[in-house]
Amino acid sequence: MVTIHLHNLQFFAHHGLHDEEAITGTDFSVSVDIFFDPGEKITSIHQTINYTEVYQLVERYMSHPVALLEMLAENICDAIYSMDKRIKNINISINKLHPPISNFIGSVGVTFHKAY
């Protein structure tokens, strides 16, 4: 089993339920772990999961606003899985770094795990 990690990817996006989030947007941090069985010794990029392609996929999904981070995380997982059927598990965490909560310090987010 091999794990591909993309951690602390930073995006500015407009996800959220509140009207002001659609207008002003905010910063997000995304981390993805992809567990797959290569079936053989990896000796070329074509035998692994290309993290550049995964990043581009996440970037594409982050640029299209959705109301719920749970839905966004599940959609990203499904899209990553469609890249390579050797994937066994995906963990994705999406954190909203500046949520619209009065006097709030910290971040909010979701973690989604899917086994295939």
C-alpha positions as CSV (number, residue, x, y, z in Angstrom):
1,M,0.0,0.0,0.0
2,V,1.3,3.5,-0.9
3,T,-0.1,6.8,0.4
4,I,0.1,10.0,-1.6
5,H,-0.1,13.1,0.6
6,L,-1.1,16.6,-0.4
7,H,-1.3,18.7,2.8
8,N,-2.1,22.3,3.7
9,L,-3.1,23.3,0.2
10,Q,-4.2,26.9,0.4
11,F,-7.2,28.4,-1.6
12,F,-9.3,31.5,-1.5
13,A,-12.9,30.4,-2.3
14,H,-16.6,31.3,-1.8
15,H,-18.0,28.1,-0.1
16,G,-20.6,28.4,2.6
17,L,-24.3,28.8,3.5
18,H,-24.2,32.5,4.3
19,D,-24.8,35.1,1.6
20,E,-21.7,37.2,2.6
21,E,-19.5,34.1,2.0
22,A,-20.6,34.1,-1.6
23,I,-19.6,37.7,-1.9
24,T,-16.5,38.1,0.2
25,G,-15.0,34.6,0.1
26,T,-12.4,33.3,2.6
27,D,-9.3,31.2,2.9
28,F,-9.4,27.4,3.0
29,S,-6.8,24.8,3.8
30,V,-7.2,21.3,2.2
31,S,-5.3,18.1,3.0
32,V,-5.7,14.9,1.0
33,D,-4.3,11.4,1.7
34,I,-4.8,8.8,-1.1
35,F,-4.1,5.1,-0.2
36,F,-3.6,2.8,-3.2
37,D,-2.2,-0.6,-4.1
38,P,0.2,-0.1,-7.0
39,G,0.2,-3.9,-7.6
40,E,3.9,-3.8,-8.5
41,K,7.2,-1.9,-7.7
42,I,6.8,1.7,-8.8
43,T,9.5,2.7,-11.2
44,S,7.8,5.5,-13.2
45,I,5.3,8.3,-12.8
46,H,2.8,6.2,-14.8
47,Q,2.6,3.6,-12.1
48,T,1.7,6.0,-9.3
49,I,-0.9,8.7,-8.7
50,N,0.4,12.0,-10.0
51,Y,0.0,14.5,-7.2
52,T,0.1,17.4,-9.7
53,E,-3.1,16.0,-11.3
54,V,-4.7,15.6,-7.9
55,Y,-3.8,19.2,-7.0
56,Q,-5.3,20.5,-10.3
57,L,-8.5,18.5,-9.6
58,V,-8.8,19.9,-6.0
59,E,-8.1,23.4,-7.3
60,R,-10.9,23.0,-9.9
61,Y,-13.4,21.9,-7.3
62,M,-12.4,24.7,-4.9
63,S,-13.1,27.3,-7.5
64,H,-16.8,26.3,-7.8
65,P,-18.8,27.4,-4.7
66,V,-21.0,25.0,-2.8
67,A,-23.0,25.5,0.3
68,L,-21.7,22.6,2.4
69,L,-18.1,21.5,2.9
70,E,-19.3,17.9,3.4
71,M,-20.7,17.9,-0.1
72,L,-17.5,19.5,-1.5
73,A,-15.3,16.9,0.3
74,E,-17.4,13.9,-1.0
75,N,-17.4,15.3,-4.6
76,I,-13.6,15.7,-4.5
77,C,-13.2,12.2,-3.2
78,D,-15.3,10.7,-6.0
79,A,-13.4,12.7,-8.6
80,I,-10.0,11.5,-7.3
81,Y,-11.2,7.9,-7.3
82,S,-12.3,8.2,-10.9
83,M,-8.7,9.0,-11.8
84,D,-7.4,5.6,-10.7
85,K,-9.4,2.5,-9.6
86,R,-6.4,1.1,-7.6
87,I,-7.3,3.6,-4.9
88,K,-8.5,1.9,-1.7
89,N,-9.1,4.8,0.7
90,I,-9.2,8.6,0.5
91,N,-9.1,11.0,3.5
92,I,-9.8,14.7,2.8
93,S,-9.9,17.6,5.3
94,I,-11.2,21.0,4.3
95,N,-10.9,23.8,6.8
96,K,-12.4,27.3,6.6
97,L,-9.7,29.5,8.1
98,H,-11.8,32.6,8.8
99,P,-15.4,31.5,9.4
100,P,-18.1,34.2,9.7
101,I,-18.6,33.7,13.4
102,S,-18.4,36.7,15.7
103,N,-15.4,36.8,18.0
104,F,-14.2,33.4,16.8
105,I,-10.5,32.5,16.7
106,G,-9.6,29.2,15.0
107,S,-10.9,27.3,12.0
108,V,-13.8,25.1,11.3
109,G,-13.9,22.2,8.8
110,V,-14.8,18.7,7.9
111,T,-12.9,15.5,7.4
112,F,-14.3,13.0,5.0
113,H,-13.1,9.4,4.7
114,K,-14.2,7.0,1.9
115,A,-13.1,3.4,1.4
116,Y,-13.5,1.8,-2.1
